[in-house]
């Protein structure tokens, strides 16, 4: 009887650690991003990418270099999801097709959790912008002397 009790306790401890260990190794990064837009514009130009690099210059201004992007003209309201599990990054830029300024309600969800919810006055010179990087640094520009 006394040897069986420690064995059961040990087996229970191993099972608990195994379950906890699986959760611990699970990737915490988001798998999907969902974008919804509603607004006054009938059509909206949307640029999205998961393959880009973001960098801040000395003044703190961010620049983004897209390596591959999708550019589409969409009708509002707009609702679409992207798989970002591999890249764990997402870039969105949206602007009215014509040169007018329009108010747009933009909501962005990461794995169903709301990450961005704003009313934005979008125009060609000042588009809607959103950048998400999971556990990645934004590069800093520097000069070699």
N, C-alpha and C positions, 0 to 999 in steps of 0.2 A: 504494500500500500504506500509506503513512504517513497519508494522510487518512482511510482507512477505519478504522484503529485508534481514533482519537479519536471518530469517529462511533459506533462500537460501544460504546465506553466511556460516551459521553454517553447513548446509548439505554438502556444497562444501568442507569445512574444514575437516569434519569428513571423507568424501570419500578420500581426499588426504592423511590424516593421516593413514587411513586403508591400502591404497595401499603402502605407504611408510613403514608402520609397517610390512607388510608381507615380503617385501624385506629385512628389517632389521633382521627379525627372520630367514631368509633363511640360511641354512648351507653353509658356504663359503668353506668347505673342498672339495677336488676333489673326483669325483666318479670313474674315470677310469684312469689307467696308461697304456700306450702303449709303447712297446719296439720294436725297429727295430735294427737289426744287419746285417752288410754286411762285408765280409772279405775274406781272403785267405783260411781259413780253410774250409774243406768240412763238418766236423761235429764239434759241439761245445757242451760242457756240461753246462747246465743252471740250476741253483738252484734258486727258487723263494719262497717267503713266505710273508704272511701278519700277521703272528702270531709269534712275536719275541720281545725280549727286547735288547736294545743297552745300553752299559755302558762304561764310560771313566774311566780308572784307574788314579792313581796319576801322571803318566808320560804323560797323555793325549792320550794314545793309546786306541782306541775303540775296544771293543769286543762285539760280537753279540751272543745271545743265541736263537736258533730257536726252537720253540715248535712244529711246523708243517711246512713241506716244500715239494715242488714238485721238483724232480730232473729228468730232461729229457735230452736226447741227441737229438739235433736239427740239421737240415741242414741249412747252410747259403745260401742265405739271409733268415733272420728270422723276422717275424712280428706278434706280438701277443698282445692282450689287457687283462687286469684283472680288475675286479670290486673291488675297495678298499673303497667303500662308508662306509661300516660298521667299518672297522678297522682303516682307514685313515693312513695306513703305508704300506711300500713296501720294500722288500729286494730282491736284485738281485746279483748273483755271476755267472760269466761265465768264462770258461777256455777251451782251446783246449783239445780234447779227447786224442790226443797223447802228447808227452812231448815237442813238438816244440813250438817256439814262433811265433805268428801270429799277424798281424796288423788287427784290427777290428774297423769299424766305428759303434759307439753305439749312438743311439738317443732315448731319453725317453721323452714322452709327458704326461703331466697331464691335463686331460680334453681337449686335443687338443693343449695345449700350450707347446712349447718346453722347457724342464727343464734341459736337459743334451744333449750335442752334442760334442763328442770327438772321435778322433782316438786314439786307445789304443793298445799298444804292450802287448798282453795277453800271459801268459804262466802259467804252472801249479803252479809255486812258486809265481806268481804275477798275479792273475786273475782280470778280470773286476769286480769292486764292485760298487754298488749303494744302498744307503739307503735313504728312504724318510719317514719322520715323520711329520704329520701335527699337529701343535699346541700341541706337546708332548715333554716332556723333555727327554734328554738322561741322564740316571741315572749316578750318580757318585759313584764309589766304595769307601767304607770307612771301617775303622777298629773300632770295639768296644773295648774300653779299660777296 
